[in-house]
Each structure stands twice: as C-alpha cells, then as structure tokens.
Amino acid sequence: MASVGHLTLLLFLLLLPILTKKQNKNIPPSPPKLPFIGNLHQLGSLFRQSFCQLSKRYGPVMLLHLGNVPVLVVSSAEAARVVLKIHDLNSCSRPPLVAAEATMGSFCAAEYFPYMGWIVDMLSGLNQRRERIFQELDNFFQRVIDDHLGPERTKQEQEDIIDVLLKTVKEQTGFGAALLTENNIKAVLLNMFLGGVDTGAITIVWAVAELAKRPELMKKAQAEVRTCIGNKGKVSESDTDQLQYLKMIVKETLRLHPSAPLLLPRETISHFKINGYEIFPKTLVQVNAWAIGRDPEYWKDPEEFIPERFLDSSIDFKGQHFELLPFGSGRRVCPAIYMGTTTVELALANLLYCFDWKMPNEMEEVDINMEEAAGLSLTLSKRTPLNLVPVVHHCTT
C-alpha cells in the first residue's frame, strides 16, 4: 500500500507542471518568479519605471506576483480603456492597503458599493467648500507678499521659497512646528486648500520647476497671465477660463509628472478577459499612468515638456482620453478632479502673476534637478526641493 501511495504521489508531481501549464495557458505573460517573493526581486525603488521596463518585454498587459499577490499591470491607453471602461464594474473595488488609506483617505481606499458614484457627484459639487478654498488661496498669496518678501528681509530668506511657504503656512494654520517638516510641507500646504491631499501642491512644484528650466516658456506663461489680469492685483477663479496657455501647462505637467503615477490600485471582483487573457477575482490592478503619459505611440517627443502639444487638441484629463489618466477613469475616478485642477490652475496663475522667479546664487537653469523621489509613496514628488528666488512683480497691489 505504501508503494502504491508513493507511486501516486510521484505521478502527481510529474503531471503537476503539465496540469498547471494547461490551467494557466490564458493568463497574461509574466516574468519568471521566485518562490515566496514572486517578482519583487525584479523591481527597483521606482515601481512605475520598473513596470514600464518590464512591459516593454512582456507587453502592455502583464501579470506580476508581489509575494503571493497577483498584480495585473496595465501600461497602454488601449488596455487601460478595456479595464477602466469596458470592465469597470469587474475591477472597481480596492485592495485592503493600509498605505493607500492613509495617503488618499478612507473613501478613496474603500471597497466599491452601489451609491459610491452618487457620493462622488456630491463631493464634486460642494460650492461652499470651493469658495472657502479659493479664499484661503487669496489670503495665502497676500501673506507671502506682505510678510515675507519685503525689503527688510535678508537675501537668504527670500531665496529659499520652501522656507517662505513654510513660515506662511505655519502662521495661517496654527500647526505646531513639529508637524511642519520638509518632508510634509507639500501635504500641509494642500491641507489648506483640499482638506488633506497633497497631489495639487506636488503638481504646482513640478510645473514651476519645468517652467524655471525653460525661461522662454516661463515668460510666455507670465505674459499671458499679466496681459489678461492687468493691474487687478491677483488672479481670481473666473479669470482662469481665459488662460489657455496656463491650462496647457497644467495638462503637460500632469502628463509628464502625474501626481499618482500608478493609479490607486483596484481589485477585481469578478472574472473577465482582456486581450484574450483570463483575469480572475482578487487580482490587484495597477494602471501605469506614468508610462502611458510617456508612450511614444501616443506622444511625440514624450520626454520633452511641450505645453503647445495641446494646442487645438481635444485631449483632456477627465477620464475619457486614456492616453492621459492622471486622475483615473470610471467609477473610481478621483472625486476631487474638478476641485484639484481648478485649485492648481488658480495657484499657478497667481505664482506667475505675482512673482518673477530667479535662480539662487550661481545656479543656472540646467542645474535644476528633475529626478523623481524614490520610495513606496503613491504620489510623484521631486527628489530635491525646488529653491527659487521670488521677486515681487510690479503689477501686484
């Protein structure tokens, strides 16, 4: 009996690779994985870049295993359309990720429920909240001008824009010094405007950095704002509709530097197919918006910052054009998409209107470091702080 049992076990082990291969023949392509860790050894500190490199070999629909968690990585606009539009309902839940909940808030990280779309609409229409946010923006810029950029301030105080913003936020919000460190300055800034999400502040930093590296674009953007606003003293929300070049700058910034380079992970709740591949429930889905925004199939000179590419273009970031997905699409589109973009436009317009931006000390434009921060954060921050010299423009009042 023992020998029969041994023979049965041996036969099972011999047939196991064949049975497994047959069962998994329609799963998406995947790099070879190791026991226990899966494909983790093939990923660097910047997952978005590692996913992008692997997808060039294994395709825009690729299956990885992070430990024992199956992860569907989507890296093309067409594949993203299939997942986020055609199979939106099949993949609209969230995995139980503590990091995601801490970063994006419990609502964004919650599992899908039937009335979620209604709540998103409700959040998008809070006009009273919007007015309060824009009033805080007005107060913020006025305090920077009045309190921190006067002639009595030293050159060093005027050079470090991060310190200037830090002092202003501390005074306006009453946050203790312990909360205001360099690592969370962007989050605190946006807490003033969006109630806790730092993506808008990150986008503004990237936009100013890109413009500072290209003085001709900076001058063009400032000329548009200052011609439109004249001597009003500040840009208001209604003014931003006239600032078409500014809107192109925001679009281009979101393309090259999406604040969430890997869209907040989804989790499949039912079986579906994509490109003929079988996708099963409880699969984590990562859409690589960073890679899609730099795909030469959709973008000419994809690594270059060219706002003019959106001139006479219908492409937008509201979730209907899948080559530009900084806020996602479908049922789990970012609920703050309107508030976030409007606030970014208003803040950036005032930065361009109120200040001229100079390089500190002996630095030149080419010295601005545009490397992305590493780590497991869901947002895309600059690796090094942006330090510029703000000079109050004569048109301000």
Secondary structure, DSSP 8 states (H G I E B T S, - for coil): -HHHHHHHHHHHHHHHHHHHHHHTTTS------BTTTBTGGG--S-HHHHHHHHHHHH-SEEEEEETTEEEEEE-SHHHHHIIIIITTGGG-B----HHHHHHH-HHHHS---TTHHHHHHHHHT-HHHHHHHHHHHHHHHHHIIIIISSTTS-HHHHH-HHHHHHHHHHHHH---GGG--GGGHHHHHHHHHHSS--HHHHHHHHHHHHHHH-HHHHHHHHHHHHHHHTTSSS--GGGGGG-HHHHHHHHHHHHHS-SSSB---EE--S-EEETTEEE-TT-EEEEBHHHHHT-TTT-SSTTS--GGGGTT----SSSS-TT--TT--GGGS-TTHHHHHHHHHHHHHHHHHHEEEE--TT--GGG----B--SS-SS--BSS----EEEE-TT--
